[in-house]
Every structure is written in structure tokens, then in C-alpha cells.
Amino acid sequence: MYGIANMVLFLIIINYISALIAVQLLRGDFGNNTYTNFGEVYNSFLSIYQVFSSENWSDILYGAAITEIPLGQTVIVLIFVTAWFLFGNCEALF
């Protein structure tokens, strides 16, 4: 029971830290008319959760590619790859 609680807390903390980083990197670039903007921490938390779960993460990627032509898609892809390799494959470690 404690292992599951620790894992959930760890994933929430990692998601929150990634959301804070995304807010600092992409704040104000998406505009207010999109659902997955990074202007507020709450919306950023939901967007990063969407990227971590790999469910429709390409919508966020294309939104970042439109607003941040040289850098935005790289940030989103790095967040996705980091999340997938570190947290998607945790069962192999245990």
C-alpha cells in the first residue's frame, strides 16, 4: 500500500515540476483561445499530464510548433521522451 502511495505522490510531484518548467518556457505564447495553454499552472498541469499519458499529446506538440517554431516542439518532445523512458518503464526496475 505504501509503495503505491509513494509512486502516486512521486508522479504528481514530477508532473507539477514539469508544469512549472513549461509555464516558464511557454507562458503567453499559445494565446488564450486554446485549451492547452501554459499561462496558468493548472492548465499547464493538465497539459503536462496529457503529454505524460501520451493521449493526444501531438495536439500540444503542434500547438507548440505553431507558436514556437525553433524551440517549442523540442521542449514538448523532450518532456514526452523523458516521461516515457523514466516513468513509463518503471515496472522493469522493480
Beta strands, then each sheet from edge to edge (+ up, - down):
end
